[in-house]
Amino acid sequence: MPPRRASPRCSHHVGTRRASGRKDAQRRRVSPAQRAREPLYQCADRHLAELRSEGRLQRLLEERVIERFLKCGDAHHGFARVYCPGCRHDYLLAFSCKARYFCPSCHQKRVLAYGDWVEQNVLAAVPHRQYVFTVPRMLRPIFSRKRGLLGELCHIVERLSIRAYSGAGVEGRPGLILFVQTFGDLLTFNPHIHVLAADGVFRADGAFVVLPAIPVKLLERGCRIAVLKLLVAEGAIGERLSASMLAWRHSGFSVHNGVHVPAGDIEGRKKLAQYMLRAPLSLEKMAYLPDTGMAVYRSHMHKGLKRNFQLMPGAQWLELLCRHIPDRFEHLVRYVGWYSTRVRGERARKAGPTAAVQAAEDGQVIEARASSAWARLIHKVYEVDPLQCPKCGAPMHVIALIDDATVIRRILEHLGRWAPRKVRQNQRAPPGDAKNLDGLRPPARELTYHPVPDIA
């Protein structure tokens, strides 16, 4: 069997898809040569050796994620064989890297699947509202150095929200989902908490009571006091700075609650949940200049940077992107109150066995869970069924999972597709050498500011 992290991804054998606007998820089933022209792939392939040799990656996880990304969708590192018993057509489906918050294709598949799952299993058909809690710019580097504080920031937001709903005088539990995001429009490190909250409370019998939106000033004041107290206790800031920020009229702490979704808007709830789990990077906004080794990223106007683009060496761009990769067991989504795992489990036990559980006991859904879960996900992302034969339309089946290097080489050589990627060595140009543009770091040059239109 292949490694646990490996899962089939789309290959270039499955026909043409309809345009859907989800271009990050719809990385075409391209050949290795075509994928090598993608901007993020070019940047990672060229500058990983530089980052590794200079020790600029802060965590081993970051190096592993980039290495897995470079192997994502490459049949030289493993694949599934999909076969049609009707016309005997078959193809190879390469494994994916499944990297969170780095690989745009794999993360977008996770986002789309999450939208359906959370709507079916967690969210109730009641009005919902989004709350966004942000911290001042001067405190953000602290959360970058100590990622464990992001979890504490979630606990602060959770306590404030529960206390605010309890103060309404209505007995019941709020339904909250908390999402940690660490990025802004231009991938600067901007830790903030998104809260997808039912706009009211749930009574013990499941009845929902609609309540007014929580005043943002109340939440902002409580967030400021709790976060500063936390940072003082952690030794991240001093008592003097904390006292000063408590007295400032504009401290940089803010809360926004202007996004509201009505009870009957199912797609609105799904899209809002997907937005909160989205990837930091969009390939449509990125360009890589191989001649100079520079990365360009265009997005909305950044209020702090006063521009709507990033322009920097490729190695520096990778460092910036790696700051948003969560640790291996770091949870960025938390369920609170009526939406918590424990409360949902209690409701399920009281409701008795469901039809899905009974069907599983009868063995009727084993195949759906085991062999075609990835197929449903690919069908959602690429709008094409990988288990439907493109020649005769009959159902196809996965008949083998290949991860042995010797077998992989024999099969690809037999098919005439053996062309493994050459691993780059760290051969960057000396600083200031304008003639050698093949190095990993571009020569020093003066950069000027030229505004460009938003293309988000």
N, C-alpha and C positions, 0 to 999 in steps of 0.2 A: 504494500500500500504506500501511497505517497506521503510525504510529511504532512502533519496536521494543518499547517498553514496554507498548503497548496490547495487550490480549487480550480476547476476548469474555468477558463475565460474564453471570450469569443476569439475565433480565428478568422482568417480571410476567406474561408471556404463557403461561408453561409451568405450568399446573395446580397442584394441591395436593400437598404432600409429607407423608410420614409423619413423626411426631414421633420424633426420634432422640436427643435430649439434646445434640446438637452445635449449640447455638443460636448461638454466635458465627459458626460457619461457615454456618449456615442463615439468613443475612439474607434475609428474604423478598423475593420479586420484587415490590417495592412501587413505587408511583408516587412521583414526586419529592416530592409533598406529604407522603406517609407517611414517606419516608426523612428528611425535614426534621425530623421529631419524634424521631429517634433522639438519645440524649443526647450522644454524641461528635460527631456531625454538628452539632448545635445549638451546642455549645461551640466547635468549630473555626470555624464560620461566623461566630459573633458576636465572637470574640476574636482572630482572626488579624490583622485590621487594627490592633488595639491593640498586639500584639506587634511587628508590623512597624514601626509609626511610632515606638515607643519603643526600638527596637533591642534587644529582650530575647531575640531568637533568636541563639544563639551561632554557628550555622553556616548558610550559605545552603541547605544540604541540608534543614534542618528546615523552612524556609519552602516549599521545593519539594514536600516530602512532604505537607505539610498541603494545599497547593493541589491536588495530584493526588488526595488523599483526597476533597476536596470535589467533584471531577469524577467520582469512581469510580461507575460504574453509571449515569451521566447520559448519555442518548442525544444530548444537545446537543453532546457532545464526540466523537462517533464511535460507530459501531456496525457490527455484521455483520448481513446479511440472510440469514435461514434460511428455506428454501423446501421445500415438500413437492410433488414432481411428481405425486403421485397425486391429491390433492384440491385442490391449488393453495393450500393454507393457508400463510401465511408470517408471520413476526414479526421484530422488530428486537432484536438482542442487544447491549446497550451494552458498551463496553470497560471494563476494570477498571484500577485504579491499580497493582496489584502491589507496593504499598509494604510493605517489611519492617518488622515490629515496630511498626506504627502502625495500619494498617487491619485490624481484627479479622477481617473476612471474607476478605480476600486472604491474610493471613498464615496463617489456619487452613487454607485450601486448600493452601498450601505445606506445612504441618505434616502433613496427612493423606497427601499425595502422598509426602512424605519417608519416612513410616513404611513404606509398601509398597516403595519403592525400596531403602531401606537393608536391609530384610529379604531382598529378592531378590538384591541385588548385593554386599552387604558382609558382613553378619552370618553367622556359621557357627552350625550347630545344636548349640551347646555351652552349658554354663552361663555366665551373665553376672552381673556385679555392678556396682552403681553406687557410685562414689566422688565425694564432694562436698568440694571444697577452698574454704574461706572465709578472708577476711582481716579484720583488726580494723576496727572502725567508724572509728577515728581515721585510718586510712590510706586509706579508700575515696574521699574527695574527690580524692586524688592521681590515681587511675585515671580519675576523671570528667574532670579537666582534661587528662590525657595518655592518650588512648585507645590510643595505641600500646603502652603498658605492658601492656594486656590480652593482646596477643600474646606478650609476654615472660613473662607469668604462665603462659600455656599451655606455653611451652617448659620452664619450671621443673617444672610438673606432669608433663610428658612425660618429662623426664630422671629425676625421682624414681621414676616408675612403672617405667620400663625397668630402672633400677638395682635396684629391689626384686625384680623378677622374675628378674633375672640372679643375684641373691644366693641364689636357691633351689637353685642347683646343677644345674638341669636345662637342657640345651641346647635352645634354641628361641626363637621370637619371640612376644611378647605381641600381642594384638589389641586396640587401643584406639581409641575415638572420643572426642575432647574437644570439649565444647560450652562456649562462653562465655555466661554469663547476667549481666546487670547489674541485675536488679530483684528485689525481694522481694515479699511479699504486698500491701503497700500502695504499690507502685511507688517506694519509696525506692531510692536508688542503692546497690546491694549487689552489687559484682562478685564472682563466684565461678565456679568451674570444675566442671562435671559431667563425669565420665568413665564411659563405658559400656565396661567391660572384660570380655573373655573371662576366665573364672575359671581361668586357667592359661596355658600356652604352646603354640605350634604348632611341631612339628618340621619339618625341611626337606621331609619326604615328606607333610606335611599331617596327620599324626597329632597328636591333641590330648592333652596331659597336664594333668590337673586338679591345681591347687595350692591350698593354703589361702589365705584372704584375707590381704592385706597388713596388718600391724598398723598401726592408725591413729596410734599414738604415734610410730612410726618415720617415717611420712609427715608428720605434723604438725611434728615437730622439723626435718626437712629442709626443709620448705616455709618455716618461719619464718626459718631461716638464709639461704636463697637469696633470698627476697623482700626481706628487710632489706638484704642485700648489694646487690641490684639498685637499690633506692631510694636508697641512699647513693651508688652510682656515678652515678645520674641527677641527683644533687643535690636530690632531693625531701625528704630528711630528713638530719639530721646524725649524725655518729658517736656523739655522746653519747646521743641518743634510741635509736639502734640498739642500743647496748650495754645500755641500760636494759631495752628490750623483750626482749632475749635472756635477761635475768636474771629477768624477771617469771615468776611461777608460772602465772598466767593471762594470756597475751599477747593473746588474741582470735583467734589462728589455730586453726582446727579442721578436722578431716577426719572424714567420716562414710561408713561402708561397710555399712550395715545392710540395704540393698535387694538381694535376690538373686533371679535368674530361672532356673528349671531349664532343662535343655537342650531339653525337648520343648514348652516354652511359647512358641509362635510369637507369639501375640497379646501376651503379656507383654513380649517384646523390642520389638515394634513400638510398644506404648504407652509403654514407657520411653523409647525414642528420640524419640517425639513429645512427651513431657513435657519433655524437655531442650531441644527446639526451640520450645516454646510461646510464644505472644505474651504480653507483659506485662500486657495489659488484657483484661478480660472485660466485655462490654456488659451481662451479666446482673447485675453487681455495681455498675454505675455509674448514677447519676441526675444530671440537670442541672435546676436550678431557674431558669427563664427570668426570673422576676420579680426575682430578686436577683443573677443571674449567678454563682451558686455551684455547684460540682461536689461531689458526694458519692460516695464509693467505699467499699464495705463488703467486707471479706474476713476472713481469720483474724486472731486476736489477734497483734499485733506486740509482741515482747518488749521492744524498745527504746522504742517510742512508748507502750506500755502502753494501747493501744486497738486496736479492730478496724475502724476507719474513717478515711477522710481527708475533711476538709471544708475547702475553700479556694476562692478566686475562680477562675473559669474560665480566665483567662489564666495564672495560676500553675499550674493543673492541666496545661495544655498544655505549659508549660515543663518540668514534671516528666516528662511522657510523652516529650517530645522528647529528653531525655537518654539514652533507651534506643534511639534510632534509630542504627544503625551507619553509619559512613562508607560512601561509595559502593563501594569495593573492599575493605572490611574483612571478613576471613574470621572467622566465629564458630564454624565447625566444622572440625576437623582430624582426619585419619586417620593412625594411627601403627602401625608394625610390620606384622603380618600383614594388617591392614586398610588399609594405605597404598595410595595409587593406584599407585605403582610396583610393589609386590609383587603386587597384584591383576592388573596388566598382565602381569607375568612369568608368572603362573599361566595367564592366558588364552592367551598365546602358546604355552606348552608344551602346553596342551590342544588347540590347533589351532582351525580355524574352527568356530564354533558354528552351530546351525541358524538362529539369528536373523540372523547375518551373511550366511549363504548366501541366506536369504530376501530380505534387503535387496538383495543383488546381483542377484537375480532380479526386483526391483521389486515384491515382494509385500507389503511393509510400508510403502511410501512414503506411502500415503494415511493409514494409522494414525498415522504419526509427524507428518505435516504438518497434516492437516485435522481430526483428531478427538482430538488430545491434550488439548485444553481440554475437549472433551466428556466424556472419561473422568474428568477431574478434577471437573467439575461434577456428574457422575453420582455420584461418590464422596461429595462434600460434601452435595449437596442430595437425594440418593437419587431422582433423576429423570433420565431420559435426555433432554437437550436436542435430540438428533437423532432422536427418535421423535415423530411427529406426534401431538398430543393429540386430533385429530379422527378420523383413520382408522388410526393406529398404524403407518403406513408410514415407512420411513427418510427423514429430511430431509437437506438439503445446504446448506452455506454457499455462496451464489452471489455474494456481493459483500461487500467490506469498505469502508466509507465513512468517510473522515476529512476530506474537503473541506468547509469551513465553509458555502460557498454551497449545495452539494448537500444537506448535512444540513438546512439551514433549509428548503429547498424541499420535502424529503420530509416533515419534521415538520409544516410548515404544511399540506401536503396532507392529512395524517392528523389534523389538529386537535390536535397535541401540542406545538406550539411554545410553550414557556413557560420561557425561560432564567432561571437563578437570578440574582437581583440581587446584585452584589458590594457588601458592606457597606463603608461608609466609617467612619473612626475618629471616632465621635461619642459619646464616653463622658461620663457625668455628672460634674460637678465633685465633688471629695471632700466628703463630708458632706451632699450634697444629697439629703435623704430623699424628696423629692417626685418626683424624676426617676429612675425605676427602669428606664428604657429604655436607659441608658448601658451601656458595656461593663464598668464596674467598679462593684460595689455600694457603697452608703453604708457608712460605718464603723459597726460594731455590735459589741456584746459577745457573744462566743460562750461557751457553757457546755458542759461535758462530760456527755453522756448516753449510757451504754453501750447498744449495740444488739446483738441476737443475731447470731451468725455465720450467713451465708446462703451460704457457699461451696459 
